[in-house]
């Protein structure tokens, strides 16, 4: 991969710097990427970010009209004209995201978001952004990877320290995209990939996007619906959802640590920015679409916004964004519900393997929003509407999802993982074992068995039972030796137990 370097001493000139493609770097948790039009399914450039800052979970979508160029951005609540911007797009179709970098020379202070606010308010293109960087070499307090797309088709990553910056063009890469976590290639050239913080997310993101590009399937829907919610381990291998072979000790079956994941316990929002096409005819710049997941991405729904006016009240409340607040409640109450282990996700809370779970509610809603926005965009590209029409559409989608999340939060009880203690004896077993549990009150009980691939192999109980001690024998006939997971649903809670069949 090559980079164009611009420094304080070489302002106005270009110097080629050869860097190896395996450069990775220091600690951090934001993940960003950019793809040129030749890499995407519809020929429009894409820019994306999963934002990680668990100490500041309240994010909102804010429309800033105080600077020369109005823009819409994700900011930390409560948004105001001076708020730092963390990802956004302006009315000229200039879009910008960032990831903090900790292996460049330290600035006097971290001011990436302040610089992004200024850039969104004054730049119309990637070229103008580099001019701004040149003019501020030695003056700004940046310490970041910046991802940029614009209406010219530019798709670049720019690494920027206080005194200099390096430009990486997605068009110069084999597949037309670039991924960054929290490293700077300019400072880690020649470094090996193993053992460097951020490498796990870098590898996993690259694997996902490479597969989509090669299949002709890279799209805003894939990035928002899949990459922004991706879970993987230290080896950059994905965790399935639900995970039938995760979790120790027994009380945490189905749970795993998101420390190495793109979608981590500290992820607080995500955005995918879909640029405009240049051919066969240029599209209006304001049709650059800003898809945002407010709140922990696994607990949120991606919704579209355009830089034409104020965001819906559900996305930008007086103090916090109601959509983000509701996603936060689902995070704490349902998905990341272990107060002493905030990075641990309960995969069965997301999908329970039998048609339920939070994603069985959120994903259809997101698919509907994607379809509705796609239909509107197809019409708007032919006949641009009034700004009021666009804002009314935003309001409608945001209001519908707000209502859905409100109902989901109110109907979702807390999920203490040890509330139902399911045991099995013997295990390992042949030919039979017995499951035992205590039912606190009369109610409907369902006891299912799955293999480690998630396939349903047996339903042992499905009906009302009286309170008290329960015993359920299981004598599988046609199953091979292996590990199986029993899943008990009763009294509003779940219990899981692994058993080993030995033939």
Secondary structure, DSSP 8 states (H G I E B T S, - for coil): -EEEEEESTTTT--EEEE--TT--------EEEEE-GGGSTTS--EEEEEEE-TT---EEEEEE-SSSS-EEEEEESS--TT---SEEEETTS-EEEEEE-SSS---SS--HHHHHHHHHTT-SSHHHHHHHHHHHTTT----EEEEEE-TT--EEEEEE-SSEEEEEEGGGSSSSEEEESS--HHHHTT--STT-TTHHHHHHHHHHHHHHHHTT---HHHHHHTGGG--B-TTS-B--SS-TT--SSGGGTTEEE-TTSSS-TTEEEEEEEE----SSS---GGG-EEEEEESSGGG---EEE-TTS---TTTS-SSS-HHHHHHHHHIIIIIS--TT-TTEEEHHHH--SSS-STHHHHHHHHHHHHHHHHHHHHHHHHS---HHHHHHHHHHHHHHHHHHHHHHHHH-----TTSS--EEESSSBSS-EEEEEEESSSEEEEEEEEETT--EEEEEEEEEE-SEEEEEEE--SS--SEEEEEEEEETTEEEEEEEEE--
